[in-house]
């Protein structure tokens, strides 16, 4: 071997050693391919996700964090945006409330509207998001003529909104003809939903607002005016002394945050419910210890709905040491998986 060859060998060895030194972010934890078999529980499937990467790994971490959030010493805030009630997620949230897994719920007026419609006898129906024999515009024009509203692939007959209006005017609003917080109105809505559901023998469960009323869980709806519920409240206020004080809720919600030993945020979707849940910590002495976000919006747009929970840490909404994860997928798929697997783990 000549001198050049010896130098070359030494150089290769030196390069390999140097390569090892610079593997600061490398942890020898190889991907182990997930196993799927008949008869698996949801929790077992979620455990298999831990072997995989990308979204599967994030969903497994969401289960891990949410199961820890359900501990006895954690105060849980739940943000519910999107069309989660009309798309069939209503019972999951109501059961979480009944099982003491939600201490404060922040949602939209739309979800509360659809929740009440189901409570008093209305139903949402399976529809279609694609038409093979006609354009979607023609299909939606036909639905307009037939007085049916479409939410992607869910249909709702418009007469249910008339039923809802009658429910509000006869069962809800007359009991609060004064200036009240939005939370006070949602409490009264829950009471009315529960009573009518039982009185009329409605087959469907009384739902989210009723469960919250029965279990003393506050529901906040900071953008209630952006919904049919809000429209009806405004219309009623034109001929009565009834009105809403949107700022009054903030004291109540902040008090819950102040008194929490540890706190966790489960955020489904984005928008106002997400921000309302997270911003509470800006005026609290501490921040969230846990955070799970289920969304389809990407973070690259800079919008709130897709923003990572890591970004919230920079604002002081999450503790520096907080455990958090964002899962980017359809929440009607991920929410049942995360809840079922976490419940299995703690039970």
Number of C-alpha atoms within 10 A of each C-alpha: 5 7 8 9 10 10 11 12 12 11 12 11 12 11 12 10 11 11 11 10 9 9 9 8 6 8 7 6 7 8 10 12 12 16 13 11 9 5 7 11 13 18 20 16 17 25 21 18 23 19 17 18 15 10 14 18 17 20 27 27 23 30 25 21 22 26 20 18 25 18 13 10 12 21 24 27 24 25 27 26 23 19 19 20 25 22 18 12 16 20 17 16 25 20 16 18 25 17 11 16 20 24 21 23 24 24 27 26 23 24 24 24 23 26 26 29 25 24 28 28 19 20 16 20 14 13 13 14 12 12 11 6 8 9 11 14 10 12 16 14 13 12 15 13 9 11 13 16 15 19 15 13 12 17 19 21 17 13 12 19 17 12 15 23 21 13 19 21 14 12 17 21 22 13 13 14 14 14 13 16 21 22 23 19 21 23 23 21 23 26 21 26 30 23 17 17 22 15 10 10 12 15 12 14 21 28 27 29 31 29 24 27 21 15 14 15 19 21 27 29 29 21 18 22 17 13 16 19 23 19 15 17 21 15 11 19 17 10 8 12 11 18 20 20 12 16 11 14 19 15 11 14 21 17 12 17 26 17 12 17 11 19 25 31 26 25 26 27 25 23 19 20 25 23 16 20 26 24 16 20 21 14 13 17 9 18 26 29 21 24 28 27 26 27 25 17 17 15 14 9 10 10 13 18 24 22 19 22 21 18 13 18 17 11 14 18 25 27 20 13 10 19 22 26 23 22 25 21 16 14 21 18 11 18 24 15 20 26 20 18 23 24 17 14 14 10 6
